């Protein structure tokens, strides 16, 4: 019998209505539209505003959108995985909050934390659950309310991030479509360059952690940039080489949207022209775990059955990876 593969059979997405533009940021910190655009490619981001709104309020509409697009009832879902660095709470897991908001009653679920590579880690995990033959419908969500951990007085980070969520449904496929290969990597020595120090067991919340701004993202941009350029390009190249794929075989590169310059370097290393690169960083900024599924959501009408697509990410941890998917929808 043909091996069970995990095909992506539906995509869903959600971004909140409120916008934070470069012009808005010019009024908040010492920056310019010109600097932001040329250094990052970002023009605007969507921000989830409102008391009591959390990451699950981004993920739940994305999952409902996915159910509508596939024509399924939420109760058909067997397992829900949420990749996020901004969980609603430390515990219980965000997957539980999302299930409750969507009305998913028959599933188990859990969160995965791998920063900007979270969606790829979760997709590979979800695919393995399908490949085991034990479950038929696994939903993988990438969702982050980055505005909840951004210091809007720090011009080096506040211009980068936005809020959003994207989701895919994985189902068994016996015809060779779906997640075909994945290379995931991590290097804990990179943790010092991109992190949020306060609130965990290392520095439990205290007046001091608040005063020291330890509940906000810290990023040393240049080393992260350097590692990201080589890490994302190398792992993508390794993936296509070990599967004997050439640039002509690849329909789309779906890169994590952290910086247009990192994306361009990855595409160049793979020999791909700009038309084959999904890009929406200008509209959403860096939504961490949500960037890749939001690309799939935005470009869903341009994808064709049988397309070879390469998803690639690099992020805090460091974590990075690349995944080869043969598109089914
Ligand atoms: O998604 C997870 C992984 N994260 C990433 O992949 C992000 C990787 N890093 C980057 O994308 C880039 O490093 C940044 C976009 C964060 C920064 O760009 P850069 O080209 O590395 O700039 P820089 O940090 O070297 O700063 C250059 C200059 C500095 O001024 P001086 O020291 O040259 O006078 C900064 O103070 O730009 C200044 N600067 C700004 N100026 C205007 C930093 N932020 C701003 C700003 N507006 N918002």
py3Dmol code that shows the C-alpha trace and the ligand (Angstrom):
import py3Dmol

protein = """\
ATOM      1  CA  UNK A   1       0.000   0.000   0.000  1.00  0.00           C
ATOM      2  CA  UNK A   2       1.188   3.562  -0.797  1.00  0.00           C
ATOM      3  CA  UNK A   3       2.662   5.380   2.212  1.00  0.00           C
ATOM      4  CA  UNK A   4       0.268   7.685   4.098  1.00  0.00           C
ATOM      5  CA  UNK A   5       1.172  11.326   3.483  1.00  0.00           C
ATOM      6  CA  UNK A   6      -0.273  14.382   5.233  1.00  0.00           C
ATOM      7  CA  UNK A   7      -1.881  16.562   2.554  1.00  0.00           C
ATOM      8  CA  UNK A   8      -2.888  20.155   3.221  1.00  0.00           C
ATOM      9  CA  UNK A   9      -6.579  20.049   2.308  1.00  0.00           C
ATOM     10  CA  UNK A  10      -7.675  23.528   3.454  1.00  0.00           C
ATOM     11  CA  UNK A  11      -6.216  26.855   4.543  1.00  0.00           C
ATOM     12  CA  UNK A  12      -7.706  29.509   6.833  1.00  0.00           C
ATOM     13  CA  UNK A  13      -6.491  32.890   7.991  1.00  0.00           C
ATOM     14  CA  UNK A  14      -7.327  35.922  10.052  1.00  0.00           C
ATOM     15  CA  UNK A  15      -5.833  39.353  10.662  1.00  0.00           C
ATOM     16  CA  UNK A  16      -7.487  41.929  12.925  1.00  0.00           C
ATOM     17  CA  UNK A  17      -8.904  45.099  11.370  1.00  0.00           C
ATOM     18  CA  UNK A  18      -6.821  47.747  13.139  1.00  0.00           C
ATOM     19  CA  UNK A  19      -3.730  48.927  11.271  1.00  0.00           C
ATOM     20  CA  UNK A  20      -0.440  50.285  12.576  1.00  0.00           C
ATOM     21  CA  UNK A  21       1.252  52.053   9.658  1.00  0.00           C
ATOM     22  CA  UNK A  22       4.785  53.343   9.254  1.00  0.00           C
ATOM     23  CA  UNK A  23       3.292  56.844   9.463  1.00  0.00           C
ATOM     24  CA  UNK A  24       1.781  55.950  12.867  1.00  0.00           C
ATOM     25  CA  UNK A  25       5.185  54.680  14.078  1.00  0.00           C
ATOM     26  CA  UNK A  26       6.877  57.892  12.923  1.00  0.00           C
ATOM     27  CA  UNK A  27       4.749  59.638  15.565  1.00  0.00           C
ATOM     28  CA  UNK A  28       5.634  57.122  18.296  1.00  0.00           C
ATOM     29  CA  UNK A  29       9.427  56.634  17.940  1.00  0.00           C
ATOM     30  CA  UNK A  30      12.366  58.206  16.114  1.00  0.00           C
ATOM     31  CA  UNK A  31      11.986  56.418  12.767  1.00  0.00           C
ATOM     32  CA  UNK A  32      10.941  57.040   9.181  1.00  0.00           C
ATOM     33  CA  UNK A  33       8.794  55.265   6.627  1.00  0.00           C
ATOM     34  CA  UNK A  34      11.835  55.275   4.335  1.00  0.00           C
ATOM     35  CA  UNK A  35      14.091  53.526   6.921  1.00  0.00           C
ATOM     36  CA  UNK A  36      11.494  50.870   7.716  1.00  0.00           C
ATOM     37  CA  UNK A  37      10.717  50.114   4.076  1.00  0.00           C
ATOM     38  CA  UNK A  38      14.295  49.897   2.875  1.00  0.00           C
ATOM     39  CA  UNK A  39      15.617  47.913   5.881  1.00  0.00           C
ATOM     40  CA  UNK A  40      12.677  45.515   6.283  1.00  0.00           C
ATOM     41  CA  UNK A  41      10.121  45.844   3.448  1.00  0.00           C
ATOM     42  CA  UNK A  42       7.286  46.554   5.917  1.00  0.00           C
ATOM     43  CA  UNK A  43       4.598  49.208   5.285  1.00  0.00           C
ATOM     44  CA  UNK A  44       1.885  48.322   7.801  1.00  0.00           C
ATOM     45  CA  UNK A  45       0.861  45.706  10.371  1.00  0.00           C
ATOM     46  CA  UNK A  46      -2.471  44.564  11.817  1.00  0.00           C
ATOM     47  CA  UNK A  47      -2.917  44.899  15.574  1.00  0.00           C
ATOM     48  CA  UNK A  48      -5.453  43.124  17.806  1.00  0.00           C
ATOM     49  CA  UNK A  49      -6.880  45.781  20.089  1.00  0.00           C
ATOM     50  CA  UNK A  50      -9.423  45.467  22.885  1.00  0.00           C
ATOM     51  CA  UNK A  51      -9.501  44.459  26.511  1.00  0.00           C
ATOM     52  CA  UNK A  52      -9.232  40.717  27.098  1.00  0.00           C
ATOM     53  CA  UNK A  53      -8.298  39.860  23.504  1.00  0.00           C
ATOM     54  CA  UNK A  54      -5.653  37.160  23.181  1.00  0.00           C
ATOM     55  CA  UNK A  55      -3.882  34.959  20.648  1.00  0.00           C
ATOM     56  CA  UNK A  56      -6.807  32.503  20.706  1.00  0.00           C
ATOM     57  CA  UNK A  57      -8.987  35.359  19.373  1.00  0.00           C
ATOM     58  CA  UNK A  58      -6.752  35.400  16.288  1.00  0.00           C
ATOM     59  CA  UNK A  59      -6.508  31.612  15.949  1.00  0.00           C
ATOM     60  CA  UNK A  60     -10.213  30.817  16.416  1.00  0.00           C
ATOM     61  CA  UNK A  61     -11.453  32.816  13.368  1.00  0.00           C
ATOM     62  CA  UNK A  62      -8.617  31.315  11.277  1.00  0.00           C
ATOM     63  CA  UNK A  63      -9.750  27.783  12.243  1.00  0.00           C
ATOM     64  CA  UNK A  64     -13.409  28.640  11.544  1.00  0.00           C
ATOM     65  CA  UNK A  65     -12.386  30.002   8.126  1.00  0.00           C
ATOM     66  CA  UNK A  66     -10.543  26.737   7.451  1.00  0.00           C
ATOM     67  CA  UNK A  67     -13.596  24.641   8.436  1.00  0.00           C
ATOM     68  CA  UNK A  68     -15.802  26.710   6.111  1.00  0.00           C
ATOM     69  CA  UNK A  69     -13.323  26.355   3.255  1.00  0.00           C
ATOM     70  CA  UNK A  70     -13.211  22.546   3.663  1.00  0.00           C
ATOM     71  CA  UNK A  71     -16.916  22.256   4.457  1.00  0.00           C
ATOM     72  CA  UNK A  72     -16.366  20.394   7.725  1.00  0.00           C
ATOM     73  CA  UNK A  73     -17.864  20.675  11.184  1.00  0.00           C
ATOM     74  CA  UNK A  74     -15.308  21.598  13.917  1.00  0.00           C
ATOM     75  CA  UNK A  75     -16.258  18.386  15.704  1.00  0.00           C
ATOM     76  CA  UNK A  76     -14.658  16.354  12.913  1.00  0.00           C
ATOM     77  CA  UNK A  77     -11.213  17.663  13.966  1.00  0.00           C
ATOM     78  CA  UNK A  78      -9.110  15.042  15.814  1.00  0.00           C
ATOM     79  CA  UNK A  79      -6.169  17.148  16.939  1.00  0.00           C
ATOM     80  CA  UNK A  80      -5.318  20.864  17.081  1.00  0.00           C
ATOM     81  CA  UNK A  81      -1.738  22.122  17.330  1.00  0.00           C
ATOM     82  CA  UNK A  82      -1.044  25.803  17.982  1.00  0.00           C
ATOM     83  CA  UNK A  83       2.406  27.241  17.313  1.00  0.00           C
ATOM     84  CA  UNK A  84       2.851  30.479  19.246  1.00  0.00           C
ATOM     85  CA  UNK A  85       5.249  32.504  21.410  1.00  0.00           C
ATOM     86  CA  UNK A  86       2.372  34.566  22.795  1.00  0.00           C
ATOM     87  CA  UNK A  87       0.100  31.982  24.445  1.00  0.00           C
ATOM     88  CA  UNK A  88      -3.051  33.329  26.107  1.00  0.00           C
ATOM     89  CA  UNK A  89      -1.577  32.134  29.415  1.00  0.00           C
ATOM     90  CA  UNK A  90       1.358  29.982  30.506  1.00  0.00           C
ATOM     91  CA  UNK A  91      -1.197  27.249  31.036  1.00  0.00           C
ATOM     92  CA  UNK A  92      -3.613  25.883  30.047  1.00  0.00           C
ATOM     93  CA  UNK A  93      -2.450  25.648  26.477  1.00  0.00           C
ATOM     94  CA  UNK A  94      -3.778  28.005  23.809  1.00  0.00           C
ATOM     95  CA  UNK A  95      -5.035  25.018  21.790  1.00  0.00           C
ATOM     96  CA  UNK A  96      -7.608  24.442  24.535  1.00  0.00           C
ATOM     97  CA  UNK A  97      -8.817  28.049  24.436  1.00  0.00           C
ATOM     98  CA  UNK A  98      -9.072  27.891  20.636  1.00  0.00           C
ATOM     99  CA  UNK A  99     -11.003  24.603  20.755  1.00  0.00           C
ATOM    100  CA  UNK A 100     -13.417  26.104  23.260  1.00  0.00           C
ATOM    101  CA  UNK A 101     -13.959  29.258  21.159  1.00  0.00           C
ATOM    102  CA  UNK A 102     -14.419  27.308  17.909  1.00  0.00           C
ATOM    103  CA  UNK A 103     -16.618  24.610  19.459  1.00  0.00           C
ATOM    104  CA  UNK A 104     -14.237  21.696  18.895  1.00  0.00           C
ATOM    105  CA  UNK A 105     -15.358  18.962  21.286  1.00  0.00           C
ATOM    106  CA  UNK A 106     -13.704  15.766  20.038  1.00  0.00           C
ATOM    107  CA  UNK A 107     -10.062  16.759  19.738  1.00  0.00           C
ATOM    108  CA  UNK A 108      -6.905  16.726  21.807  1.00  0.00           C
ATOM    109  CA  UNK A 109      -4.441  19.546  21.368  1.00  0.00           C
ATOM    110  CA  UNK A 110      -1.267  21.208  22.483  1.00  0.00           C
ATOM    111  CA  UNK A 111       1.024  24.190  21.840  1.00  0.00           C
ATOM    112  CA  UNK A 112       4.461  24.267  20.237  1.00  0.00           C
ATOM    113  CA  UNK A 113       6.950  27.015  20.968  1.00  0.00           C
ATOM    114  CA  UNK A 114       9.665  27.442  18.373  1.00  0.00           C
ATOM    115  CA  UNK A 115       9.330  31.179  17.666  1.00  0.00           C
ATOM    116  CA  UNK A 116       9.353  32.041  13.978  1.00  0.00           C
ATOM    117  CA  UNK A 117       9.938  28.394  13.028  1.00  0.00           C
ATOM    118  CA  UNK A 118       6.960  27.326  15.148  1.00  0.00           C
ATOM    119  CA  UNK A 119       4.676  26.685  12.195  1.00  0.00           C
ATOM    120  CA  UNK A 120       7.217  24.409  10.489  1.00  0.00           C
ATOM    121  CA  UNK A 121       7.851  22.488  13.722  1.00  0.00           C
ATOM    122  CA  UNK A 122       4.073  22.118  14.220  1.00  0.00           C
ATOM    123  CA  UNK A 123       3.456  21.153  10.590  1.00  0.00           C
ATOM    124  CA  UNK A 124       6.087  18.414  10.764  1.00  0.00           C
ATOM    125  CA  UNK A 125       4.614  17.179  14.063  1.00  0.00           C
ATOM    126  CA  UNK A 126       1.071  17.260  12.651  1.00  0.00           C
ATOM    127  CA  UNK A 127       2.195  15.411   9.525  1.00  0.00           C
ATOM    128  CA  UNK A 128       3.748  12.656  11.677  1.00  0.00           C
ATOM    129  CA  UNK A 129       0.444  12.278  13.552  1.00  0.00           C
ATOM    130  CA  UNK A 130      -1.375  11.780  10.225  1.00  0.00           C
ATOM    131  CA  UNK A 131       1.353   9.445   8.905  1.00  0.00           C
ATOM    132  CA  UNK A 132       0.933   7.271  12.021  1.00  0.00           C
ATOM    133  CA  UNK A 133      -2.493   6.323  10.636  1.00  0.00           C
ATOM    134  CA  UNK A 134      -4.218   7.001  13.963  1.00  0.00           C
ATOM    135  CA  UNK A 135      -5.839  10.354  13.133  1.00  0.00           C
ATOM    136  CA  UNK A 136      -7.638  11.701  10.052  1.00  0.00           C
ATOM    137  CA  UNK A 137      -7.945  15.454  10.605  1.00  0.00           C
ATOM    138  CA  UNK A 138      -5.185  17.472  12.245  1.00  0.00           C
ATOM    139  CA  UNK A 139      -5.308  21.264  12.298  1.00  0.00           C
ATOM    140  CA  UNK A 140      -2.020  23.168  12.533  1.00  0.00           C
ATOM    141  CA  UNK A 141      -2.261  26.838  13.507  1.00  0.00           C
ATOM    142  CA  UNK A 142       0.420  29.526  13.613  1.00  0.00           C
ATOM    143  CA  UNK A 143      -0.835  32.460  15.694  1.00  0.00           C
ATOM    144  CA  UNK A 144       0.791  35.345  17.499  1.00  0.00           C
ATOM    145  CA  UNK A 145      -0.359  38.512  19.176  1.00  0.00           C
ATOM    146  CA  UNK A 146       3.102  40.057  18.970  1.00  0.00           C
ATOM    147  CA  UNK A 147       1.724  43.454  20.041  1.00  0.00           C
ATOM    148  CA  UNK A 148       1.332  41.977  23.555  1.00  0.00           C
ATOM    149  CA  UNK A 149       5.127  41.633  23.970  1.00  0.00           C
ATOM    150  CA  UNK A 150       6.401  44.571  21.890  1.00  0.00           C
ATOM    151  CA  UNK A 151       7.872  47.627  23.598  1.00  0.00           C
ATOM    152  CA  UNK A 152       6.396  50.511  21.592  1.00  0.00           C
ATOM    153  CA  UNK A 153       9.175  52.824  22.783  1.00  0.00           C
ATOM    154  CA  UNK A 154      11.925  50.607  21.290  1.00  0.00           C
ATOM    155  CA  UNK A 155      12.343  51.599  17.641  1.00  0.00           C
ATOM    156  CA  UNK A 156      14.565  48.600  16.876  1.00  0.00           C
ATOM    157  CA  UNK A 157      11.752  46.074  17.490  1.00  0.00           C
ATOM    158  CA  UNK A 158       8.389  47.888  17.444  1.00  0.00           C
ATOM    159  CA  UNK A 159       8.541  48.515  13.706  1.00  0.00           C
ATOM    160  CA  UNK A 160       8.924  44.818  12.935  1.00  0.00           C
ATOM    161  CA  UNK A 161       6.003  42.916  14.402  1.00  0.00           C
ATOM    162  CA  UNK A 162       2.265  42.479  13.778  1.00  0.00           C
ATOM    163  CA  UNK A 163      -0.608  40.220  14.875  1.00  0.00           C
ATOM    164  CA  UNK A 164      -2.285  37.447  12.889  1.00  0.00           C
ATOM    165  CA  UNK A 165      -3.091  33.759  12.521  1.00  0.00           C
ATOM    166  CA  UNK A 166      -3.090  31.163   9.774  1.00  0.00           C
ATOM    167  CA  UNK A 167      -4.186  27.525   9.829  1.00  0.00           C
ATOM    168  CA  UNK A 168      -3.973  24.424   7.650  1.00  0.00           C
ATOM    169  CA  UNK A 169      -5.913  21.167   7.770  1.00  0.00           C
ATOM    170  CA  UNK A 170      -3.907  17.960   7.323  1.00  0.00           C
ATOM    171  CA  UNK A 171      -5.606  14.774   6.062  1.00  0.00           C
ATOM    172  CA  UNK A 172      -4.242  11.415   4.888  1.00  0.00           C
ATOM    173  CA  UNK A 173      -3.337  11.129   1.208  1.00  0.00           C
ATOM    174  CA  UNK A 174      -2.289   7.946  -0.582  1.00  0.00           C
ATOM    175  CA  UNK A 175      -1.302   9.488  -3.943  1.00  0.00           C
ATOM    176  CA  UNK A 176       1.954  11.155  -2.985  1.00  0.00           C
ATOM    177  CA  UNK A 177       0.636  14.626  -2.143  1.00  0.00           C
ATOM    178  CA  UNK A 178       1.345  16.514   1.073  1.00  0.00           C
ATOM    179  CA  UNK A 179       4.321  16.999   3.377  1.00  0.00           C
ATOM    180  CA  UNK A 180       7.097  15.036   1.641  1.00  0.00           C
ATOM    181  CA  UNK A 181      10.234  16.056   3.530  1.00  0.00           C
ATOM    182  CA  UNK A 182      11.331  18.369   6.300  1.00  0.00           C
ATOM    183  CA  UNK A 183      14.652  19.432   7.794  1.00  0.00           C
ATOM    184  CA  UNK A 184      14.378  21.127  11.189  1.00  0.00           C
ATOM    185  CA  UNK A 185      17.297  22.528  13.153  1.00  0.00           C
ATOM    186  CA  UNK A 186      18.001  24.296  16.423  1.00  0.00           C
ATOM    187  CA  UNK A 187      20.948  25.858  18.235  1.00  0.00           C
ATOM    188  CA  UNK A 188      20.399  26.981  21.815  1.00  0.00           C
ATOM    189  CA  UNK A 189      23.530  29.105  21.842  1.00  0.00           C
ATOM    190  CA  UNK A 190      21.564  31.598  19.723  1.00  0.00           C
ATOM    191  CA  UNK A 191      19.023  32.136  22.498  1.00  0.00           C
ATOM    192  CA  UNK A 192      20.855  35.168  23.824  1.00  0.00           C
ATOM    193  CA  UNK A 193      20.233  37.233  20.681  1.00  0.00           C
ATOM    194  CA  UNK A 194      16.429  37.047  20.586  1.00  0.00           C
ATOM    195  CA  UNK A 195      14.313  36.369  23.656  1.00  0.00           C
ATOM    196  CA  UNK A 196      11.915  37.557  26.322  1.00  0.00           C
ATOM    197  CA  UNK A 197      13.688  37.119  29.644  1.00  0.00           C
ATOM    198  CA  UNK A 198      11.008  37.820  32.221  1.00  0.00           C
ATOM    199  CA  UNK A 199       8.018  35.883  33.437  1.00  0.00           C
ATOM    200  CA  UNK A 200       9.388  32.349  33.235  1.00  0.00           C
ATOM    201  CA  UNK A 201      11.157  30.221  35.836  1.00  0.00           C
ATOM    202  CA  UNK A 202      14.431  31.998  35.053  1.00  0.00           C
ATOM    203  CA  UNK A 203      13.151  35.461  36.035  1.00  0.00           C
ATOM    204  CA  UNK A 204       9.658  35.091  37.550  1.00  0.00           C
ATOM    205  CA  UNK A 205       7.591  38.265  37.311  1.00  0.00           C
ATOM    206  CA  UNK A 206       8.583  40.946  39.811  1.00  0.00           C
ATOM    207  CA  UNK A 207       8.715  44.730  40.003  1.00  0.00           C
ATOM    208  CA  UNK A 208      12.316  44.401  38.897  1.00  0.00           C
ATOM    209  CA  UNK A 209      11.502  42.402  35.743  1.00  0.00           C
ATOM    210  CA  UNK A 210       8.892  45.016  34.846  1.00  0.00           C
ATOM    211  CA  UNK A 211      11.281  47.917  35.516  1.00  0.00           C
ATOM    212  CA  UNK A 212      13.952  46.195  33.400  1.00  0.00           C
ATOM    213  CA  UNK A 213      11.461  45.712  30.534  1.00  0.00           C
ATOM    214  CA  UNK A 214      12.017  41.952  30.634  1.00  0.00           C
ATOM    215  CA  UNK A 215       8.456  41.196  29.545  1.00  0.00           C
ATOM    216  CA  UNK A 216       9.165  42.610  26.103  1.00  0.00           C
ATOM    217  CA  UNK A 217      10.981  41.141  23.100  1.00  0.00           C
ATOM    218  CA  UNK A 218      14.710  41.674  23.142  1.00  0.00           C
ATOM    219  CA  UNK A 219      16.530  41.375  19.830  1.00  0.00           C
ATOM    220  CA  UNK A 220      20.126  41.996  18.865  1.00  0.00           C
ATOM    221  CA  UNK A 221      19.174  42.523  15.217  1.00  0.00           C
ATOM    222  CA  UNK A 222      22.470  42.253  13.384  1.00  0.00           C
ATOM    223  CA  UNK A 223      23.636  38.805  14.591  1.00  0.00           C
ATOM    224  CA  UNK A 224      20.091  37.463  14.124  1.00  0.00           C
ATOM    225  CA  UNK A 225      20.118  38.873  10.605  1.00  0.00           C
ATOM    226  CA  UNK A 226      23.478  37.256   9.854  1.00  0.00           C
ATOM    227  CA  UNK A 227      22.463  33.815  11.147  1.00  0.00           C
ATOM    228  CA  UNK A 228      19.030  34.083   9.478  1.00  0.00           C
ATOM    229  CA  UNK A 229      20.448  34.825   6.039  1.00  0.00           C
ATOM    230  CA  UNK A 230      22.774  31.834   6.054  1.00  0.00           C
ATOM    231  CA  UNK A 231      20.530  29.515   8.114  1.00  0.00           C
ATOM    232  CA  UNK A 232      17.377  29.888   6.027  1.00  0.00           C
ATOM    233  CA  UNK A 233      19.214  29.799   2.698  1.00  0.00           C
ATOM    234  CA  UNK A 234      21.414  26.799   3.627  1.00  0.00           C
ATOM    235  CA  UNK A 235      18.603  24.621   4.985  1.00  0.00           C
ATOM    236  CA  UNK A 236      16.385  25.364   1.975  1.00  0.00           C
ATOM    237  CA  UNK A 237      19.220  24.455  -0.362  1.00  0.00           C
ATOM    238  CA  UNK A 238      19.954  21.263   1.635  1.00  0.00           C
ATOM    239  CA  UNK A 239      16.282  20.245   1.359  1.00  0.00           C
ATOM    240  CA  UNK A 240      16.022  20.674  -2.399  1.00  0.00           C
ATOM    241  CA  UNK A 241      19.413  19.067  -2.995  1.00  0.00           C
ATOM    242  CA  UNK A 242      18.680  15.927  -0.999  1.00  0.00           C
ATOM    243  CA  UNK A 243      15.379  15.552  -2.884  1.00  0.00           C
ATOM    244  CA  UNK A 244      17.077  16.153  -6.268  1.00  0.00           C
ATOM    245  CA  UNK A 245      14.863  19.170  -6.995  1.00  0.00           C
ATOM    246  CA  UNK A 246      15.995  22.042  -9.202  1.00  0.00           C
ATOM    247  CA  UNK A 247      14.711  25.622  -9.260  1.00  0.00           C
ATOM    248  CA  UNK A 248      12.530  24.656 -12.262  1.00  0.00           C
ATOM    249  CA  UNK A 249      10.761  21.982 -10.184  1.00  0.00           C
ATOM    250  CA  UNK A 250       9.724  24.490  -7.499  1.00  0.00           C
ATOM    251  CA  UNK A 251       6.538  26.489  -7.995  1.00  0.00           C
ATOM    252  CA  UNK A 252       6.765  28.583  -4.813  1.00  0.00           C
ATOM    253  CA  UNK A 253       9.072  29.471  -1.965  1.00  0.00           C
ATOM    254  CA  UNK A 254       7.014  30.267   1.150  1.00  0.00           C
ATOM    255  CA  UNK A 255       9.472  32.064   3.431  1.00  0.00           C
ATOM    256  CA  UNK A 256       9.038  33.322   6.970  1.00  0.00           C
ATOM    257  CA  UNK A 257       8.437  37.061   6.670  1.00  0.00           C
ATOM    258  CA  UNK A 258      10.988  38.713   8.974  1.00  0.00           C
ATOM    259  CA  UNK A 259      12.900  40.855   6.544  1.00  0.00           C
ATOM    260  CA  UNK A 260      12.684  41.174   2.762  1.00  0.00           C
ATOM    261  CA  UNK A 261      16.485  41.081   2.524  1.00  0.00           C
ATOM    262  CA  UNK A 262      16.606  37.653   4.240  1.00  0.00           C
ATOM    263  CA  UNK A 263      13.910  36.361   1.877  1.00  0.00           C
ATOM    264  CA  UNK A 264      15.740  37.668  -1.202  1.00  0.00           C
ATOM    265  CA  UNK A 265      18.979  35.969  -0.093  1.00  0.00           C
ATOM    266  CA  UNK A 266      17.185  32.625   0.342  1.00  0.00           C
ATOM    267  CA  UNK A 267      15.525  32.870  -3.072  1.00  0.00           C
ATOM    268  CA  UNK A 268      18.858  33.712  -4.715  1.00  0.00           C
ATOM    269  CA  UNK A 269      20.606  30.737  -3.074  1.00  0.00           C
ATOM    270  CA  UNK A 270      17.863  28.444  -4.428  1.00  0.00           C
ATOM    271  CA  UNK A 271      18.064  30.026  -7.886  1.00  0.00           C
ATOM    272  CA  UNK A 272      14.441  31.211  -7.729  1.00  0.00           C
ATOM    273  CA  UNK A 273      13.141  34.339  -9.428  1.00  0.00           C
ATOM    274  CA  UNK A 274      10.995  36.864  -7.506  1.00  0.00           C
ATOM    275  CA  UNK A 275       7.740  35.661  -9.135  1.00  0.00           C
ATOM    276  CA  UNK A 276       8.116  32.351  -7.295  1.00  0.00           C
ATOM    277  CA  UNK A 277       8.460  33.910  -3.844  1.00  0.00           C
ATOM    278  CA  UNK A 278       5.414  34.519  -1.656  1.00  0.00           C
ATOM    279  CA  UNK A 279       5.655  37.907  -0.005  1.00  0.00           C
ATOM    280  CA  UNK A 280       3.222  39.742   2.248  1.00  0.00           C
ATOM    281  CA  UNK A 281       5.612  41.311   4.776  1.00  0.00           C
ATOM    282  CA  UNK A 282       4.637  44.799   3.525  1.00  0.00           C
ATOM    283  CA  UNK A 283       1.050  44.277   4.753  1.00  0.00           C
ATOM    284  CA  UNK A 284       1.487  42.262   7.955  1.00  0.00           C
ATOM    285  CA  UNK A 285       5.068  42.761   9.209  1.00  0.00           C
ATOM    286  CA  UNK A 286       6.538  39.824  11.129  1.00  0.00           C
ATOM    287  CA  UNK A 287       3.685  37.823  12.688  1.00  0.00           C
ATOM    288  CA  UNK A 288       6.137  35.160  14.006  1.00  0.00           C
ATOM    289  CA  UNK A 289       4.415  31.719  13.820  1.00  0.00           C
ATOM    290  CA  UNK A 290       1.684  33.071  11.538  1.00  0.00           C
ATOM    291  CA  UNK A 291       3.771  34.328   8.606  1.00  0.00           C
ATOM    292  CA  UNK A 292       3.941  31.077   6.607  1.00  0.00           C
ATOM    293  CA  UNK A 293       0.271  30.018   6.882  1.00  0.00           C
ATOM    294  CA  UNK A 294      -0.776  33.638   6.184  1.00  0.00           C
ATOM    295  CA  UNK A 295       1.266  33.458   2.951  1.00  0.00           C
ATOM    296  CA  UNK A 296      -0.520  30.217   1.991  1.00  0.00           C
ATOM    297  CA  UNK A 297      -3.841  31.908   2.797  1.00  0.00           C
ATOM    298  CA  UNK A 298      -3.066  35.007   0.724  1.00  0.00           C
ATOM    299  CA  UNK A 299      -1.766  33.022  -2.256  1.00  0.00           C
ATOM    300  CA  UNK A 300      -4.276  30.132  -2.108  1.00  0.00           C
ATOM    301  CA  UNK A 301      -5.842  31.023  -5.472  1.00  0.00           C
ATOM    302  CA  UNK A 302      -2.433  30.972  -7.167  1.00  0.00           C
ATOM    303  CA  UNK A 303      -1.515  27.463  -5.958  1.00  0.00           C
ATOM    304  CA  UNK A 304      -2.249  24.486  -8.205  1.00  0.00           C
ATOM    305  CA  UNK A 305      -2.555  20.773  -7.486  1.00  0.00           C
ATOM    306  CA  UNK A 306       0.842  19.123  -7.822  1.00  0.00           C
ATOM    307  CA  UNK A 307       2.869  22.321  -7.188  1.00  0.00           C
ATOM    308  CA  UNK A 308       6.103  21.716  -5.312  1.00  0.00           C
ATOM    309  CA  UNK A 309       6.393  24.334  -2.601  1.00  0.00           C
ATOM    310  CA  UNK A 310       9.208  24.904  -0.131  1.00  0.00           C
ATOM    311  CA  UNK A 311       8.380  26.481   3.229  1.00  0.00           C
ATOM    312  CA  UNK A 312      11.365  28.011   5.040  1.00  0.00           C
ATOM    313  CA  UNK A 313      11.854  29.742   8.381  1.00  0.00           C
ATOM    314  CA  UNK A 314      14.439  31.080  10.813  1.00  0.00           C
ATOM    315  CA  UNK A 315      13.760  32.434  14.279  1.00  0.00           C
ATOM    316  CA  UNK A 316      14.491  32.784  17.954  1.00  0.00           C
ATOM    317  CA  UNK A 317      16.156  29.902  19.726  1.00  0.00           C
ATOM    318  CA  UNK A 318      17.763  29.728  17.211  1.00  0.00           C
ATOM    319  CA  UNK A 319      15.348  27.498  15.361  1.00  0.00           C
ATOM    320  CA  UNK A 320      15.158  27.055  11.623  1.00  0.00           C
ATOM    321  CA  UNK A 321      14.067  24.659   8.926  1.00  0.00           C
ATOM    322  CA  UNK A 322      12.590  23.941   5.525  1.00  0.00           C
ATOM    323  CA  UNK A 323       9.696  21.708   4.453  1.00  0.00           C
ATOM    324  CA  UNK A 324       8.767  20.320   1.019  1.00  0.00           C
ATOM    325  CA  UNK A 325       5.033  20.067   0.303  1.00  0.00           C
ATOM    326  CA  UNK A 326       3.345  18.773  -2.854  1.00  0.00           C
ATOM    327  CA  UNK A 327       0.150  20.820  -3.019  1.00  0.00           C
ATOM    328  CA  UNK A 328      -3.114  18.859  -3.147  1.00  0.00           C
ATOM    329  CA  UNK A 329      -5.942  21.424  -3.260  1.00  0.00           C
TER     330      UNK A 329
END
"""
ligand_1 = """\
48
LIG
O 11.743 36.690 12.856
C 12.698 36.242 13.749
C 14.065 36.498 13.283
N 14.332 37.895 13.209
C 14.950 38.377 12.151
O 15.193 37.650 11.225
C 15.361 39.824 12.171
C 16.783 39.945 11.751
N 17.311 41.298 11.800
C 16.896 42.276 10.959
O 16.000 42.073 10.162
C 17.622 43.590 11.010
O 18.777 43.462 11.798
C 16.760 44.761 11.548
C 15.659 45.110 10.547
C 16.164 44.406 12.884
C 17.645 46.024 11.687
O 18.238 46.341 10.433
P 19.810 46.564 10.332
O 20.094 46.878 8.915
O 20.502 45.366 10.915
O 20.016 47.844 11.211
P 20.982 48.040 12.475
O 20.419 47.351 13.660
O 22.375 47.715 12.047
O 20.865 49.577 12.692
C 21.397 50.526 11.737
C 21.127 51.920 12.238
C 21.536 52.139 13.686
O 22.031 53.467 13.812
P 23.603 53.751 13.834
O 24.133 52.966 15.000
O 24.115 53.238 12.516
O 23.650 55.228 13.996
C 20.262 52.021 14.462
O 20.269 52.743 15.654
O 19.712 52.184 12.199
C 19.281 52.625 13.485
N 17.916 52.169 13.676
C 16.842 52.844 13.223
N 16.735 54.010 12.570
C 15.489 54.418 12.241
C 17.489 51.023 14.281
N 16.138 50.949 14.233
C 15.726 52.074 13.592
C 14.464 52.556 13.219
N 14.399 53.716 12.550
N 13.318 51.892 13.498
"""
view = py3Dmol.view(width=600, height=400)
view.addModel(protein, "pdb")
view.setStyle({"model": 0}, {"cartoon": {"style": "trace"}})
view.addModel(ligand_1, "xyz")
view.setStyle({"model": 1}, {"stick": {}})
view.zoomTo()
view.show()
